[in-house]
Amino acid sequence: MRQVLSATVFAAALAFCAGAQAQVPAGYPADYSKIVDAAKKEGKVVIYSTTDAVSANPLVKDFEALYPSVKVEYSDLNSTELYNRFIAESASNNGTGDLIWSSAMDLQVKLVADGLALTYASPEIKALPKWAVWKDAAYGTTYEPIAFVYNKRLVPEADVPKDHTALMKLLESKPELYKGKITAYDPERSGVGYLFCNEDIKNFPAAWDLFKAMGKAQVKLYTSAGAMMERVTSGEHTIAYGIFGSYALSRSKKDPNLGIVLPSDFTMITSRVAFISKSAKNPNAAKLFLDYLLSKRGQEIVANKADLYTLRSDVEGEATLTQVTKLIGDKARPVPIDQTLLENLDQTKRLAFLSKWQKAKKGE
């Protein structure tokens, strides 16, 4: 009887050890189990993100299935709201969100540069593009083309702009037809919108002429890509400028009347940047979620369930770096995650931009 009991206990111990070992991903250092154990004790990870909850939900569910002892508290905010909330919490010294995940790349880099991020070398670094990691703190998590979207029912095929110059010429040649029908991010109220405009200026010599053409067409400005696409599909507007390819792809699967264009002259590639807060109350759980998000398993969900476009070259599917490369070849222009993004936030430069933007909005 004692031998049977001992065998049962031994088998149970083996099963327990196997279960614990399964929590450490293949190829990770053996002592990663310490992070897993500490994360389980913390019991949750608090994420502030600009990625809408619907897109993030498959990731959250899979992470919680993988680590059932760690619950995810997910807050979906716009980029400026997220930045201001995190800054206020950091100043209060009462703790912050644990993982900060935003599409406003320049604001994320600023927070890291200001010393508000934890330095953490993820075991997944070797699988990521070099431009997507900065100071072992800021991590690109997606490879998202910025697209034009349009209403297929209301925009004639001959009018569909295939690049930035074509859009500018369309607005200049048919101002009345497209008056009030163009929509874009508002760079005054949206960190993402401000970033997009500055990247356009770098890549497109006639960017200000395009902005003026939009102004003459009485462009309608928003802080949410969802709101823009909703109004394009309803017909209130017919063309949206500067939309995350991820959101466009997801929406087009539900509404076949939504057309997507990856501009053929250049397609800006952005990445949702994640970092762990230096003041995180659950730093190990944050490490666990960050590594999961960057892992092949996480990135396969990013590409094939969240439609957010993976930046790993070893993931297959429609929303992948490989597929984008097939579509636009060498016209991809990734925005590197580094200190050059801080130039956008120089106050003198920002004020000069906003002054010029105000005139462009009037078509001047």
C-alpha positions as CSV (number, residue, x, y, z in Angstrom):
1,M,0.0,0.0,0.0
2,R,2.9,2.3,0.9
3,Q,4.5,1.6,-2.4
4,V,1.3,2.4,-4.3
5,L,0.9,5.6,-2.4
6,S,4.5,6.6,-2.9
7,A,4.1,6.0,-6.7
8,T,1.0,8.1,-6.7
9,V,2.7,10.9,-4.9
10,F,5.7,10.7,-7.2
11,A,3.5,10.8,-10.3
12,A,1.6,13.8,-8.9
13,A,4.9,15.5,-8.3
14,L,6.1,14.8,-11.8
15,A,2.8,16.2,-13.2
16,F,3.2,19.3,-11.1
17,C,6.8,19.9,-12.2
18,A,5.8,19.3,-15.8
19,G,2.9,21.8,-15.5
20,A,5.3,24.4,-13.9
21,Q,7.9,23.8,-16.6
22,A,5.2,24.3,-19.3
23,Q,4.8,27.9,-18.1
24,V,8.3,28.7,-19.2
25,P,8.4,29.1,-23.0
26,A,10.8,27.0,-25.0
27,G,14.2,28.7,-25.5
28,Y,13.7,31.0,-22.5
29,P,16.4,31.1,-19.8
30,A,15.8,28.5,-17.0
31,D,15.5,31.2,-14.3
32,Y,12.5,32.7,-16.2
33,S,10.4,30.5,-13.9
34,K,11.1,33.1,-11.2
35,I,9.3,35.8,-13.2
36,V,6.4,33.4,-13.8
37,D,6.1,32.6,-10.1
38,A,6.4,36.2,-9.1
39,A,3.7,37.2,-11.6
40,K,1.4,34.5,-10.2
41,K,1.9,36.0,-6.7
42,E,1.1,39.5,-8.1
43,G,-2.1,38.0,-9.6
44,K,-2.8,40.6,-12.2
45,V,-1.4,43.0,-14.8
46,V,-2.9,46.5,-15.4
47,I,-2.6,47.6,-19.0
48,Y,-3.2,51.0,-20.4
49,S,-3.6,50.9,-24.1
50,T,-4.8,52.7,-27.2
51,T,-5.6,49.3,-28.9
52,D,-9.4,49.0,-28.7
53,A,-10.7,46.3,-26.4
54,V,-12.3,44.3,-29.2
55,S,-9.0,43.9,-31.0
56,A,-7.1,43.2,-27.8
57,N,-9.6,40.7,-26.5
58,P,-8.2,37.6,-28.2
59,L,-4.8,38.4,-26.8
60,V,-6.2,38.9,-23.3
61,K,-8.1,35.7,-23.4
62,D,-5.2,33.6,-24.6
63,F,-2.8,35.1,-22.1
64,E,-5.2,34.3,-19.3
65,A,-5.7,30.8,-20.6
66,L,-1.9,30.4,-20.6
67,Y,-1.4,32.0,-17.2
68,P,-4.8,31.5,-15.3
69,S,-3.3,32.9,-12.1
70,V,-2.7,36.3,-13.7
71,K,-5.8,38.4,-14.6
72,V,-5.7,41.2,-17.0
73,E,-7.2,44.6,-16.2
74,Y,-7.4,46.4,-19.6
75,S,-8.1,50.1,-20.1
76,D,-8.8,51.3,-23.6
77,L,-7.9,55.0,-23.9
78,N,-7.1,57.5,-26.7
79,S,-3.4,58.3,-27.0
80,T,-3.5,61.8,-25.4
81,E,-5.7,60.6,-22.6
82,L,-3.4,57.6,-21.9
83,Y,-0.3,59.9,-21.8
84,N,-1.9,62.4,-19.5
85,R,-3.2,59.7,-17.1
86,F,0.2,58.0,-16.9
87,I,2.0,61.3,-16.3
88,A,-0.4,62.2,-13.5
89,E,-0.1,58.8,-11.9
90,S,3.7,58.9,-12.1
91,A,3.8,62.3,-10.5
92,S,1.6,61.2,-7.6
93,N,4.0,58.4,-6.6
94,N,1.1,56.0,-5.9
95,G,1.8,53.6,-8.6
96,T,0.8,53.5,-12.3
97,G,-0.5,51.1,-14.8
98,D,1.9,48.2,-15.3
99,L,2.2,47.9,-19.1
100,I,1.8,51.0,-21.2
101,W,0.9,50.2,-24.8
102,S,0.2,53.0,-27.3
103,S,0.1,53.8,-31.0
104,A,1.5,57.3,-30.3
105,M,5.1,56.3,-30.8
106,D,6.7,59.6,-30.1
107,L,4.8,60.0,-26.8
108,Q,5.9,56.5,-25.7
109,V,9.6,57.3,-26.6
110,K,9.3,60.5,-24.6
111,L,8.1,58.6,-21.5
112,V,11.0,56.2,-21.8
113,A,13.5,59.0,-22.4
114,D,12.1,60.7,-19.3
115,G,13.1,57.7,-17.2
116,L,9.6,56.4,-16.5
117,A,10.1,52.9,-18.0
118,L,11.7,49.8,-16.6
119,T,14.7,48.5,-18.4
120,Y,14.0,44.9,-19.3
121,A,15.7,42.8,-22.0
122,S,12.9,40.5,-23.3
123,P,14.0,37.0,-24.3
124,E,12.1,37.8,-27.6
125,I,14.5,40.6,-28.7
126,K,16.4,38.3,-31.1
127,A,13.2,37.7,-33.1
128,L,12.3,41.4,-33.6
129,P,13.5,44.0,-36.2
130,K,16.3,46.2,-34.9
131,W,14.3,49.4,-35.4
132,A,11.6,48.0,-33.1
133,V,13.6,47.9,-29.8
134,W,15.0,51.0,-28.0
135,K,17.1,51.0,-24.9
136,D,15.8,47.5,-23.9
137,A,12.7,49.4,-22.7
138,A,10.5,50.5,-25.6
139,Y,9.2,47.6,-27.8
140,G,7.4,47.7,-31.1
141,T,4.7,45.1,-31.1
142,T,3.0,45.5,-34.5
143,Y,3.9,46.3,-38.1
144,E,0.9,48.4,-39.2
145,P,0.6,50.0,-42.6
146,I,-1.2,53.3,-42.7
147,A,-3.9,53.2,-45.3
148,F,-6.5,55.2,-47.1
149,V,-10.0,53.7,-46.8
150,Y,-13.0,54.6,-48.9
151,N,-16.6,53.7,-49.5
152,K,-16.8,51.4,-52.6
153,R,-20.4,52.3,-53.3
154,L,-19.8,56.1,-53.4
155,V,-16.3,56.6,-54.7
156,P,-16.0,55.7,-58.5
157,E,-13.1,53.4,-59.3
158,A,-11.5,56.1,-61.4
159,D,-11.4,58.4,-58.3
160,V,-9.8,55.9,-55.9
161,P,-6.5,57.5,-55.0
162,K,-3.6,55.1,-55.3
163,D,-1.0,57.4,-53.7
164,H,-0.7,60.7,-51.9
165,T,-0.3,62.8,-55.1
166,A,-3.4,61.2,-56.6
167,L,-5.4,62.1,-53.5
168,M,-4.2,65.7,-53.6
169,K,-5.1,66.0,-57.3
170,L,-8.5,64.5,-56.7
171,L,-9.3,67.1,-54.1
172,E,-8.0,69.9,-56.2
173,S,-9.9,68.8,-59.3
174,K,-13.2,67.9,-57.7
175,P,-13.5,70.2,-54.6
176,E,-17.3,70.4,-54.6
177,L,-17.8,66.7,-55.1
178,Y,-15.6,65.9,-52.0
179,K,-16.5,68.9,-49.8
180,G,-17.1,67.5,-46.3
181,K,-16.5,64.0,-47.6
182,I,-12.8,63.6,-46.5
183,T,-11.9,62.6,-42.9
184,A,-8.6,62.3,-41.1
185,Y,-7.0,62.3,-37.6
186,D,-7.0,65.7,-35.8
187,P,-3.3,66.5,-35.1
188,E,-4.3,69.1,-32.6
189,R,-6.2,66.7,-30.4
190,S,-4.7,63.4,-31.2
191,G,-1.1,62.3,-30.5
192,V,-1.4,59.8,-33.3
193,G,-2.6,62.4,-35.7
194,Y,0.3,64.7,-34.9
195,L,2.8,61.8,-35.5
196,F,1.2,60.9,-38.8
197,C,1.4,64.5,-40.1
198,N,5.0,64.8,-39.2
199,E,5.9,61.5,-40.8
200,D,4.0,62.6,-44.0
201,I,6.1,65.8,-44.1
202,K,9.3,63.7,-43.9
203,N,8.2,61.3,-46.7
204,F,6.1,63.4,-49.0
205,P,7.5,66.8,-50.3
206,A,4.0,68.1,-51.2
207,A,2.5,67.2,-47.8
208,W,1.5,70.8,-47.0
209,D,-0.1,71.1,-50.4
210,L,-2.1,68.0,-49.6
211,F,-3.1,69.3,-46.2
212,K,-4.3,72.6,-47.9
213,A,-6.3,70.6,-50.4
214,M,-7.9,68.8,-47.5
215,G,-8.6,72.1,-45.8
216,K,-10.3,73.5,-49.0
217,A,-12.4,70.3,-49.1
218,Q,-13.5,71.0,-45.5
219,V,-11.9,67.9,-44.1
220,K,-13.6,66.5,-41.0
221,L,-11.2,65.7,-38.2
222,Y,-11.5,63.0,-35.4
223,T,-9.5,61.4,-32.7
224,S,-10.8,57.9,-33.3
225,A,-10.2,55.7,-36.4
226,G,-13.4,53.8,-35.5
227,A,-15.4,57.0,-35.7
228,M,-13.9,57.8,-39.1
229,M,-14.6,54.4,-40.6
230,E,-18.1,54.4,-39.2
231,R,-18.8,57.6,-41.0
232,V,-17.2,56.3,-44.2
233,T,-19.3,53.1,-44.2
234,S,-22.4,55.1,-43.5
235,G,-21.7,57.5,-46.4
236,E,-21.4,60.6,-44.3
237,H,-17.8,60.8,-45.5
238,T,-16.4,58.8,-48.4
239,I,-12.6,58.8,-48.0
240,A,-10.6,58.5,-44.7
241,Y,-6.9,59.5,-44.7
242,G,-4.3,57.9,-42.4
243,I,-6.1,54.8,-41.0
244,F,-4.4,52.0,-39.3
245,G,-4.4,49.1,-41.7
246,S,-5.3,46.8,-38.8
247,Y,-8.6,48.5,-38.1
248,A,-9.3,48.8,-41.8
249,L,-8.7,45.1,-42.4
250,S,-10.9,44.1,-39.4
251,R,-13.8,46.4,-40.5
252,S,-13.6,45.4,-44.1
253,K,-14.2,41.8,-43.1
254,K,-17.6,42.9,-41.7
255,D,-18.3,45.4,-44.4
256,P,-17.2,44.5,-47.9
257,N,-18.1,48.0,-49.1
258,L,-15.0,49.4,-47.3
259,G,-12.1,49.6,-49.7
260,I,-8.4,49.8,-48.5
261,V,-5.5,51.4,-50.3
262,L,-1.9,51.0,-49.3
263,P,-0.3,54.1,-51.0
264,S,2.0,53.1,-53.8
265,D,4.4,56.0,-53.4
266,F,5.2,55.2,-49.8
267,T,3.3,53.5,-47.0
268,M,4.1,54.6,-43.5
269,I,4.5,51.7,-41.1
270,T,3.9,52.3,-37.5
271,S,4.1,50.1,-34.4
272,R,2.2,50.1,-31.2
273,V,4.9,50.7,-28.6
274,A,4.9,48.9,-25.2
275,F,7.0,49.5,-22.1
276,I,6.8,48.4,-18.5
277,S,6.3,51.3,-16.0
278,K,9.1,51.9,-13.6
279,S,6.4,52.4,-11.0
280,A,4.5,49.2,-11.9
281,K,2.9,47.5,-8.9
282,N,2.9,44.2,-10.9
283,P,6.2,44.4,-12.8
284,N,6.6,40.6,-13.2
285,A,3.1,40.2,-14.6
286,A,4.0,43.1,-16.9
287,K,7.1,41.3,-18.1
288,L,5.1,38.1,-18.6
289,F,2.5,39.9,-20.8
290,L,5.1,41.8,-22.8
291,D,7.0,38.7,-23.6
292,Y,3.8,36.9,-24.5
293,L,2.8,39.8,-26.8
294,L,6.2,39.6,-28.6
295,S,6.3,35.8,-28.7
296,K,5.5,33.8,-31.8
297,R,2.3,32.5,-30.1
298,G,1.2,36.1,-29.2
299,Q,2.1,37.5,-32.6
300,E,0.1,34.7,-34.4
301,I,-2.9,36.0,-32.5
302,V,-1.9,39.6,-33.3
303,A,-2.0,38.7,-37.0
304,N,-4.8,36.2,-37.3
305,K,-7.3,37.0,-34.6
306,A,-6.7,40.6,-33.6
307,D,-5.9,41.7,-37.2
308,L,-3.1,44.0,-35.8
309,Y,-0.3,43.0,-38.2
310,T,2.7,41.1,-36.8
311,L,6.3,42.4,-37.0
312,R,7.8,38.9,-36.8
313,S,8.9,37.4,-40.1
314,D,8.1,33.8,-38.9
315,V,4.3,34.3,-38.6
316,E,2.0,33.6,-41.5
317,G,-1.3,35.1,-42.4
318,E,-2.9,38.2,-44.0
319,A,-1.9,40.7,-41.4
320,T,1.8,40.1,-41.4
321,L,5.1,41.8,-42.3
322,T,5.5,39.2,-45.1
323,Q,2.2,40.0,-46.7
324,V,2.7,43.8,-46.5
325,T,6.1,43.3,-48.2
326,K,4.4,41.4,-51.0
327,L,1.9,44.2,-51.5
328,I,4.2,47.2,-51.4
329,G,7.7,45.9,-51.7
330,D,10.3,48.5,-50.9
331,K,7.7,51.3,-50.4
332,A,7.3,50.5,-46.7
333,R,8.6,53.2,-44.5
334,P,8.8,52.0,-40.9
335,V,8.9,54.7,-38.2
336,P,11.9,53.7,-36.1
337,I,11.5,53.6,-32.3
338,D,14.3,55.9,-31.2
339,Q,15.2,59.4,-30.1
340,T,14.5,61.0,-33.5
341,L,10.8,60.8,-32.5
342,L,11.5,63.3,-29.8
343,E,12.0,66.0,-32.4
344,N,8.3,66.0,-33.0
345,L,7.7,67.0,-29.4
346,D,10.0,70.0,-29.3
347,Q,7.6,72.8,-28.2
348,T,8.9,75.4,-30.7
349,K,8.5,72.9,-33.6
350,R,5.0,71.9,-32.4
351,L,3.8,75.5,-32.2
352,A,5.2,76.2,-35.6
353,F,3.4,73.1,-37.0
354,L,0.1,74.1,-35.4
355,S,0.3,77.6,-36.7
356,K,0.8,76.3,-40.2
357,W,-1.8,73.6,-39.7
358,Q,-4.4,76.2,-38.8
359,K,-3.8,78.0,-42.1
360,A,-3.9,74.7,-44.0
361,K,-7.3,73.8,-42.5
362,K,-8.6,77.0,-44.1
363,G,-7.0,76.0,-47.4
364,E,-4.4,78.7,-47.1
